[in-house]
Amino acid sequence: MQSMLRGKHMITTQEWTKEELETVFDLADELKRQFGLNIPHRLLPDKTLFMIFFDNSTRTRNSFEAGMTQLGGHAHDLSPDKLQISHGENARDTANVLSRYGHAIGVRHTVFGEGNGYIRDIARNSRVPVFNLQCDIYHPFQILADYLTIREKFGKNTRGLKIGVSWTSAPNYVRPVSVPQSLILLMPRFGLDVTLAHPPEFRLMPEIVEQAKKNAAEAGVKFETVDDMSEAFRDADIVIPKSWGPLVHTRDKKEGLELINKYPGWICDEKMMELTRKHSIYMHPLPADRGREVTGAVIDGPHSVVYDEAENRLHVQKAVMALTMGGRP
Ligand code: CP
């Protein structure tokens, strides 16, 4: 399996088989154990990852950079203003050149209608694996960390668990749809029943929802979309309430913010959590908007696993890097 993953891009989990993803999770468990015991695991000595961030990041940037150091390699923290991208150099030239210097290229580009196309262009022109550090459509490493966290909390057999993915209001900026879209694609494949809740203007990309339904049908699990937040929370084992923009409805920023403001009641509070199962976990990819997306009592309360979830970014990303950048020659 490892030899087959060498050189493989991670742009969406949909392009990885379940068996390949199980390999990632198993290796992530092992690397997490070694990290905890301070056992060196320099699986990528002298290897270089180039990271190009078109947008801000705390978790993705630092977990990839720390991860490469722990694997014995190095990550370059780049942004368009540090590169000739700022003078119009195209993806073909950027990818061809960087992939002759190092061993993987990661890109975060979340502009709706542009990000994924740019990353695909980089991948087409790269001779090394390309990692999607979040685009307008997918956030694969976040969702891999989410599933690793769920697996740790509930055990490896996650069939029959209910996950509620709900929109929340946070009118300070328009967030991408990549997290909920990646969640609804991956979770059914591992046997989870998915309830997706959002107001009508916040629908996700139709082709992604269709694929999620197909994944659910193939796995023999439930997938439903509702317009009532409480339905996502009722009897849920896992809830992931977060804000996203009405980008499928409108790309106009002002109109987007007005629509987010239209639904201030969509907040995850203790009353909402009471609808979930007693042992339920509250997850959020962070950064979270305390007071608008979620109350402090919930995110800092007994159901919350947000820091375990953030930590798991490190372990799962190291697993993907080790398998795709190293592996058997
Ligand atoms: N969850 C996540 O991707 O966080 P950052 O934006 O800080 O990388």
Residues whose N, C-alpha, C, O or C-beta is under 5 A from the ligand:
A	BS01	CP	N56 S57 T58 R59 T60 R61 P285 L286 P287
